[in-house]
């Protein structure tokens, strides 16, 4: 049986914790396995933070529509926003994985790198002034 979570995230960084707490409560209610919950939290926090911090620049009038569907095999996360056009999978800087020292490592790209590593699939599209980012994650 398909289970769905929906949330409207205001465009403020401090609201992301509320979103993560809400999705975690939902995930527990639908018996999402701990590994799947970890992956979902990682992806959701990274992508939502990028939209709010860089897309909306912490504008309180910005909204991110968050939708999560658990179909029993996959967990599909969809984020929709009306911020500036930005494809996180093509436009984010490449993560600097060669530099071991975090003090000298170039900033940017590491979060999106992690998203790509844990996702089964990831897509971005821009349509009618709206960004849509979809990430599928294994449930098991």
Rosetta silent file (secondary structure, phi, psi, omega in degrees, C-alpha in Angstrom):
SEQUENCE: XXXXXXXXXXXXXXXXXXXXXXXXXXXXXXXXXXXXXXXXXXXXXXXXXXXXXXXXXXXXXXXXXXXXXXXXXXXXXXXXXXXXXXXXXXXXXXXXXXXXXXXXXXXXXXXXXXXXXXXXXXXXXXXXXXXXXXXXXXXX
SCORE:     score description
SCORE:     0.000 S_00000001
   1 L     0.000  134.199 -178.470    0.000    0.000    0.000 S_00000001
   2 L   -77.227  133.648  178.211    1.313    3.428   -0.967 S_00000001
   3 E  -117.950  137.832 -175.798    1.952    5.911    1.868 S_00000001
   4 E  -127.321  141.513  174.630    2.319    9.661    1.249 S_00000001
   5 E  -122.269  133.878  176.291    3.784   12.570    3.215 S_00000001
   6 E  -132.480  143.604 -178.102    3.205   16.205    2.202 S_00000001
   7 E  -155.051  141.760  172.193    4.596   19.383    3.736 S_00000001
   8 E  -104.611  112.875 -178.320    4.906   23.049    2.772 S_00000001
   9 E   -93.103  116.342  174.025    8.313   24.274    3.896 S_00000001
  10 E   -63.782  151.355 -175.054    8.554   28.046    4.437 S_00000001
  11 L   -76.513   50.251  177.878   11.696   29.544    2.899 S_00000001
  12 L  -130.663  134.199 -177.068   13.564   29.911    6.190 S_00000001
  13 H   -55.475  -40.352 -176.279   16.481   27.736    7.330 S_00000001
  14 H   -65.637  -13.976  178.453   15.106   27.424   10.866 S_00000001
  15 H   -83.522  -13.735 -177.226   11.987   25.670    9.468 S_00000001
  16 H   -64.872  -36.304  178.303   14.010   22.743    8.072 S_00000001
  17 H   -60.173  -42.226  178.183   14.267   21.090   11.515 S_00000001
  18 H   -61.084  -42.796  177.345   10.450   21.057   11.749 S_00000001
  19 H   -60.158  -48.857 -177.910   10.276   19.424    8.309 S_00000001
  20 H   -63.447  -38.790  176.658   12.827   16.753    9.250 S_00000001
  21 H   -64.662  -40.729 -179.767   11.029   16.006   12.524 S_00000001
  22 H   -66.648  -43.853 -179.783    7.708   15.690   10.680 S_00000001
  23 H   -68.732  -32.486  177.684    9.059   13.366    7.987 S_00000001
  24 H   -67.076  -41.795  177.098   10.772   11.244   10.650 S_00000001
  25 H   -62.445  -42.441  176.927    7.477   10.832   12.555 S_00000001
  26 H   -61.501  -45.952 -177.798    5.753    9.867    9.297 S_00000001
  27 H   -61.337  -39.156  176.974    8.530    7.405    8.430 S_00000001
  28 H   -65.939  -39.366 -179.572    8.217    5.722   11.812 S_00000001
  29 H   -65.003  -30.934  179.741    4.440    5.480   11.378 S_00000001
  30 L   -98.564   11.584  178.112    4.856    3.691    8.019 S_00000001
  31 L    57.352   42.462  174.810    7.665    1.463    9.367 S_00000001
  32 L   -67.913  130.566  179.642   10.330    2.822    7.053 S_00000001
  33 L   -60.321  150.491 -178.088   13.558    0.896    7.773 S_00000001
  34 H   -53.874  -40.670  179.352   16.309    2.869    9.580 S_00000001
  35 H   -62.863  -42.301  179.145   18.650    2.824    6.533 S_00000001
  36 H   -65.722  -39.356  177.745   15.918    4.231    4.306 S_00000001
  37 H   -63.650  -41.210  177.456   15.114    6.879    6.922 S_00000001
  38 H   -59.733  -48.654 -179.603   18.794    7.867    7.083 S_00000001
  39 H   -62.095  -44.478  179.988   18.988    8.222    3.293 S_00000001
  40 H   -60.919  -45.838  178.738   15.723   10.182    3.143 S_00000001
  41 H   -61.512  -43.810  179.780   16.864   12.580    5.884 S_00000001
  42 H   -59.042  -50.508 -177.178   20.250   13.101    4.231 S_00000001
  43 H   -66.782  -46.221 -178.139   18.742   13.867    0.830 S_00000001
  44 H   -62.784  -46.168 -179.529   15.883   15.973    2.170 S_00000001
  45 H   -62.938  -44.734 -178.685   18.083   18.078    4.428 S_00000001
  46 H   -62.781  -52.556 -175.526   20.669   18.707    1.709 S_00000001
  47 H   -68.941  -41.812  179.440   18.249   19.616   -1.077 S_00000001
  48 H   -64.950  -40.827  179.374   15.843   21.636    1.100 S_00000001
  49 H   -63.350  -42.575  178.852   18.730   23.580    2.658 S_00000001
  50 H   -62.413  -42.503  179.976   20.142   24.419   -0.777 S_00000001
  51 H   -63.528  -48.506 -176.524   16.750   25.641   -2.016 S_00000001
  52 H   -68.008  -48.052 -174.240   16.074   27.764    1.071 S_00000001
  53 H   -73.421  -41.712 -173.911   19.587   29.117    1.570 S_00000001
  54 H  -105.612  -37.336  179.520   20.630   29.712   -2.042 S_00000001
  55 H   -73.328  -53.400  179.757   17.458   29.641   -4.120 S_00000001
  56 L   -90.572  -11.514 -178.270   15.255   31.722   -1.846 S_00000001
  57 L    53.014   40.591  177.582   18.171   33.317   -0.005 S_00000001
  58 L    62.751   29.645  175.947   16.214   32.740    3.234 S_00000001
  59 L   -74.036  126.445 -178.204   13.207   34.774    1.973 S_00000001
  60 L   -66.779  -18.536 -179.305   10.260   34.087    4.286 S_00000001
  61 L   -85.440   -7.313  177.699    7.791   34.260    1.362 S_00000001
  62 L   -75.588  146.947  178.936    9.437   31.329   -0.428 S_00000001
  63 E  -135.135  139.097  173.725    7.774   27.927   -0.164 S_00000001
  64 E  -115.350  120.668  175.088    9.058   24.439   -0.964 S_00000001
  65 E   -84.599  121.354 -177.398    6.399   21.804   -1.600 S_00000001
  66 E  -111.702  129.081  178.223    7.694   18.514   -0.213 S_00000001
  67 E  -134.760  129.391  176.954    6.134   15.197   -1.191 S_00000001
  68 E  -125.702  131.200  178.147    7.377   11.756   -0.142 S_00000001
  69 E  -124.002  126.908  174.280    5.820    8.528   -1.410 S_00000001
  70 E  -107.760  111.955 -178.541    6.644    5.101   -0.018 S_00000001
  71 L  -100.129    8.719 -179.906    5.372    2.445   -2.433 S_00000001
  72 L    97.617  -24.130  178.429    6.818   -0.489   -0.532 S_00000001
  73 L  -118.076  -40.621 -178.825    9.872   -0.851   -2.775 S_00000001
  74 E  -127.502  153.291  171.097   11.054    2.728   -3.334 S_00000001
  75 E  -111.963  122.182 -177.881   10.792    6.014   -1.494 S_00000001
  76 E  -111.792  122.159  178.150   10.286    8.920   -3.897 S_00000001
  77 E  -105.273  127.105  175.989   11.028   12.464   -2.746 S_00000001
  78 E  -123.505  128.037  176.323    9.723   15.358   -4.841 S_00000001
  79 E  -118.556  129.669  176.432   10.606   18.994   -4.098 S_00000001
  80 E  -125.155  135.211  179.501    8.950   21.859   -5.965 S_00000001
  81 E  -148.908  165.021 -179.908    9.890   25.501   -5.565 S_00000001
  82 L  -114.767   28.981  176.132    9.644   28.817   -7.374 S_00000001
  83 L   -76.536 -178.918  177.179   13.185   29.981   -6.651 S_00000001
  84 L   -58.626  150.814  179.897   15.669   30.846   -9.382 S_00000001
  85 L   -61.274  129.617  179.136   16.357   28.049  -11.845 S_00000001
  86 L  -160.453  118.696  176.545   19.039   25.714  -10.505 S_00000001
  87 L   -95.595  105.766 -176.278   19.781   22.102  -11.352 S_00000001
  88 H   -64.549  -22.951 -175.840   21.664   20.750   -8.329 S_00000001
  89 H   -85.145  -18.264  177.904   22.865   17.712  -10.271 S_00000001
  90 H  -115.567  -29.192 -172.210   24.505   19.704  -13.082 S_00000001
  91 H   -96.527  -23.044  179.325   25.104   23.163  -11.622 S_00000001
  92 L   -67.048  146.456  178.561   26.504   22.406   -8.158 S_00000001
  93 L   -63.398  151.238  175.507   30.302   22.398   -8.019 S_00000001
  94 L   -66.529  138.217  178.195   32.012   19.022   -8.128 S_00000001
  95 L   -68.084  137.918  176.866   32.925   17.821   -4.646 S_00000001
  96 L   -86.526   95.069 -176.731   36.616   17.963   -3.828 S_00000001
  97 L   -92.050   -7.041 -177.633   37.175   14.380   -2.706 S_00000001
  98 L   -86.809  -26.452 -177.171   40.949   14.483   -3.009 S_00000001
  99 L   -86.477  112.369 -177.379   41.633   17.032   -0.275 S_00000001
 100 L   -76.645  -29.349 -177.028   41.625   15.260    3.105 S_00000001
 101 L   -83.105  112.912 -177.638   42.010   18.440    5.169 S_00000001
 102 L   -65.477  -20.160  179.290   38.575   20.039    5.611 S_00000001
 103 L   -72.369  -25.992 -178.391   40.234   23.374    6.392 S_00000001
 104 L  -111.806   -4.095  179.770   41.682   23.622    2.890 S_00000001
 105 L   -68.645  138.465  176.512   39.008   21.694    0.962 S_00000001
 106 L   -62.589  136.728 -178.759   37.030   23.763   -1.541 S_00000001
 107 L   -79.693  141.557  173.277   33.513   24.477   -0.224 S_00000001
 108 L   108.042  145.067  172.439   30.489   23.189   -2.113 S_00000001
 109 L    92.026  -20.130 -175.143   29.243   20.113   -3.873 S_00000001
 110 H   -66.741  -41.562  179.459   29.776   17.536   -1.136 S_00000001
 111 H   -62.101  -45.815  178.529   26.102   17.339   -0.131 S_00000001
 112 H   -64.745  -35.872  175.205   24.925   16.845   -3.708 S_00000001
 113 H   -58.048  -45.521  178.482   27.670   14.226   -4.116 S_00000001
 114 H   -63.074  -40.287  177.849   26.181   12.313   -1.164 S_00000001
 115 H   -58.020  -47.681 -179.565   22.681   12.619   -2.658 S_00000001
 116 H   -62.070  -34.214 -178.126   23.922   11.083   -5.906 S_00000001
 117 H   -70.359  -36.942 -175.534   25.628    8.266   -3.996 S_00000001
 118 H   -92.848  -15.982 -175.813   22.554    7.158   -2.022 S_00000001
 119 L   -80.467  146.219  170.443   19.889    7.749   -4.695 S_00000001
 120 L   -77.249  -48.444  175.236   18.600    5.109   -7.065 S_00000001
 121 E  -140.703  157.613  175.001   17.629    7.891   -9.513 S_00000001
 122 E  -149.874  136.204  179.420   17.636   11.688   -9.464 S_00000001
 123 E  -140.054  156.976  174.430   16.153   14.201  -11.896 S_00000001
 124 E  -137.336  142.539  170.855   15.635   17.920  -12.184 S_00000001
 125 E  -149.651  154.702  177.367   13.390   19.894  -14.490 S_00000001
 126 E  -117.723  125.174  178.407   12.211   23.467  -14.838 S_00000001
 127 E  -147.509  131.141  176.041    8.650   24.061  -16.022 S_00000001
 128 L    49.457   53.858  176.419    6.411   27.116  -15.780 S_00000001
 129 L    65.201   19.717 -177.550    8.674   29.068  -13.409 S_00000001
 130 E  -129.037  136.450  172.253    8.974   26.054  -11.100 S_00000001
 131 E   -89.888  139.273  174.362   11.889   23.809  -10.178 S_00000001
 132 E  -132.327  120.790  178.290   11.107   20.142   -9.644 S_00000001
 133 E  -117.376  126.665 -178.498   13.675   17.811   -8.139 S_00000001
 134 E  -125.000  128.671  178.784   12.811   14.121   -7.822 S_00000001
 135 E  -129.162  128.159  173.777   14.966   11.558   -6.020 S_00000001
 136 E  -105.777  140.717 -177.335   14.137    7.883   -5.638 S_00000001
 137 E  -128.675  144.301  175.780   15.704    5.895   -2.841 S_00000001
 138 E   -67.213  140.422  178.629   15.671    2.184   -2.104 S_00000001
 139 L   -77.347  -34.850 -176.745   13.336    1.310    0.765 S_00000001
 140 L   -79.413    0.000    0.000   15.401   -1.683    1.900 S_00000001
